[in-house]
């Protein structure tokens, strides 16, 4: 048995509210995942249906009051959707980088072919070179294949008749042993002769194009194109090194901004229902403007404000539900509870309740309901009482506490003693009569549906 005690209370209602908030979060993540994945391409109906089924399973857990399972499953689903989207984005970046690499190889082969055709010097070679220069991207591959085929034949004829100095230069331009590269070879990945930095640069540019905006990547693309036209010297090497470093940092910064913006949007959507209609509309409009502006500091500030709104509202709701639940249970045990007491408790931080069956005695509840930690103790309202009964009153309160505990468990909540003093360890607290409830009738708070 124990006297004054500190307990932690968790109500079913607050667990339901927390579960609903978590479910809404996953639903928003799923909606963003579906929209983004559809934009990237490759989102099939089976993937959509599977995600919908998993969210339906989360709703079922909430309906069955399996709150711990819901929280764990919601975390797994959120993490899976984010991981899946990151993988899809990575694949889209790889595809974009492959397109850039193909264009680069085509450009390099075009330049090598033009040099080889110029070295040949024949009228046929000059005509091919002219067609190759004038070919747009759509027909350039066909023009390259035509030039490859012609040079292969010219190389074979030159080998049969012996090579002069110009022809040896042609052979060197064509490939090892005087053999032209097959058209399949230039479609393959970059070979050892290509600058590895360009592969990384293409990857970072593709990340900016796919994951940010074309406008973010455009200045880097312009700088790269200027460098590709510059002489291959030390200055160009330094410029490539600098570009690669700047691109890597820009890519990391955009990734951070993208993650924080997504988190801010989720927080804004969660905070809006706690505000009145005008304030909610203004908040969502500000969140949309932040997404468009791409200002990291502004995103962080709005996210922090939304988090404060959510934490304050959720804490206030949980505290009210705890006060209501405890008062409802005490009313069922014969303590005098009337309308307005929950508000009085919230305002003063504590509340003393009489027990009609034991005149002059009752219980005091107080503490920070927002944290779930409450103080409970038996109290006396009459200084002229028989103090020899005080120990018996504390013992009776212990019995009431066990019944209170059972009622809360039956209602789907929990109550756990964190700290307690022994019966009789401290004198029974005395409270002035005007600080307690004075009505003799008991009016329990409104019953809530489970």
WOTAHU-V704641 format. One record per backbone hydrogen bond with DSSP energy under -1.0 kcal/mol. NH is the residue of the N-H (numbers start at 1). CO is the residue of the C=O. Records with the same first field share a line. If there is no record, write none. Layout:
NH: CO / CO
//
This chain:
3: 421
5: 376
6: 419
7: 374
8: 416
9: 372
10: 414
15: 11
16: 12
17: 13
18: 14
19: 15
20: 16
21: 17
22: 18
23: 19
24: 20
25: 21
26: 22
27: 23
28: 24
29: 25
30: 26
31: 27
32: 28
33: 29
34: 30
35: 31
36: 32
37: 33
38: 34
39: 35
40: 36
41: 37
48: 44
49: 45
50: 46
51: 47
52: 48
53: 49
54: 50
55: 51
56: 52
57: 53
58: 54
59: 55
60: 56
61: 57
62: 58
63: 59
64: 60
65: 62
66: 61
67: 65
70: 66
71: 67
72: 68
73: 69
74: 70
75: 71
76: 72
77: 73
78: 74
79: 75
80: 76
81: 77
82: 78
83: 79
84: 80
85: 81
86: 82
87: 83
88: 84
89: 85
90: 86
91: 87
92: 88
93: 89
94: 90
95: 91
96: 92
97: 93
98: 94
99: 95
100: 96
101: 97
102: 98
103: 99
104: 100
105: 101
106: 102
107: 103
108: 104
109: 105
110: 106
111: 107
112: 108
113: 109
114: 110
115: 111
116: 112
117: 113
118: 114
119: 115
120: 116
121: 117
126: 122
127: 123
128: 124
129: 125
130: 126
131: 127
132: 128
133: 129
134: 130
140: 136
143: 139
144: 140
145: 141
146: 142
147: 143
148: 144
149: 145
150: 146
151: 147
152: 148
153: 149
154: 150
155: 151
156: 152
157: 153
158: 154
159: 155
160: 156
161: 157
168: 164
169: 165
170: 166
171: 167
172: 168
173: 169
174: 170
175: 171
178: 175
179: 176
181: 174
185: 182
194: 191
198: 195
200: 196
201: 197
202: 198
203: 199
204: 200
205: 201
206: 202
207: 203
208: 204
209: 205
210: 206
211: 207
212: 208
217: 213
218: 214
221: 217
222: 218
223: 219
224: 220
225: 221
226: 222
227: 223
228: 224
229: 225
233: 231
237: 233
238: 234
239: 235
240: 236
241: 237
242: 238
243: 239
244: 240
245: 241
246: 242
247: 243
248: 244
249: 245
250: 246
251: 247
252: 248
253: 249
254: 250
255: 251
256: 252
257: 253
258: 254
259: 255
260: 256
261: 257
262: 258
263: 259
264: 260
265: 261
266: 262
267: 263
268: 264
269: 265
270: 266
271: 267
272: 268
274: 271
275: 272
280: 276
281: 277
282: 278
283: 279
284: 280
285: 281
286: 282
287: 283
288: 284
289: 285
290: 286
291: 287
292: 288
293: 289
294: 290
299: 295
300: 296
301: 297
302: 298
303: 299
304: 300
305: 301
306: 302
307: 303
308: 304
309: 305
310: 306
311: 307
312: 308
313: 309
314: 310
315: 311
316: 312
317: 313
318: 314
319: 315
320: 316
321: 317
322: 318
323: 319
324: 320
325: 321
326: 322
327: 323
328: 324
329: 325
330: 326
331: 327
332: 328
334: 331
335: 330
336: 354
341: 338
344: 340
345: 341
346: 342
347: 343
348: 344
349: 345
351: 365
353: 363
355: 361
356: 334
358: 355
361: 358
362: 379
363: 353
364: 377
365: 351
366: 375
367: 349
369: 367
371: 368
373: 368
374: 7
375: 366
376: 5
377: 364
379: 362
380: 429
381: 360
385: 382
387: 385
389: 386
390: 387
393: 389
394: 390
395: 391
396: 392
397: 393
398: 394
399: 395
400: 396
401: 397
402: 398
403: 399
404: 400
405: 401
406: 402
407: 403
408: 404
409: 405
410: 406
411: 407
412: 409
413: 408
414: 10
416: 8
418: 6
419: 6
421: 4
425: 422
431: 380
435: 432
436: 433
443: 337
//
